[in-house]
């Protein structure tokens, strides 16, 4: 009788623990639209092969899709937008991505995303075009865009 009581108590305990709130997987938490700023360093090799770094900060708009693809637009100035397109690989809390960045030339990009809280991401990446001698390094801090409640207009 004692063994049956023990197993019954154990089953009830497991059931109660599993009823608690569960956090969604990181891959689901990333889905959505994000906005923030990107601190960028672009290094271009001069005619002597010496890197000439330029630093800037640019607004970033990021969309992370349910299929783990992401698209980020960096607004360098009024007429220049750089587009980063990548596919993420999620393993537990570790999120890495690979893709391309299109500016004057196409750069191959690798990077990672760190979820800080439910509404903040830190994105680190490096884009390289060896033939053109360009390296683009960025560290962005973005927050989730608020979802606006839009009520439908009444039908007349």
GIVENDA-V782056 format. One record per pair of residues at least 24 apart in sequence whose C-alpha atoms are under 8 Angstrom apart, sorted by the first residue. I is the first residue (numbers start at 1). J is the second residue. Records with the same first field share a line. If there is no record, write none. Layout:
I->J  J
//
This chain:
25->92
26->90  92  93  115
27->66  68  90
28->66
29->118
30->64  65  115
31->63  64  65  66  68
32->63  64  65  144  145
33->61  62  63  64  144  145
34->61  62  63  142  143  144  145
35->59  60  61  62  142  143  144  145
36->60  61  140  141  142  143
37->140  141  142
38->74  138  139  140  141
39->138  139  140
40->136  137  138  139
41->136  137  138
42->134  135  136  137
43->134  135  136
44->133  134  135
45->133  134
60->140  142
100->127
101->127
105->129  132
119->143  144
120->144
//
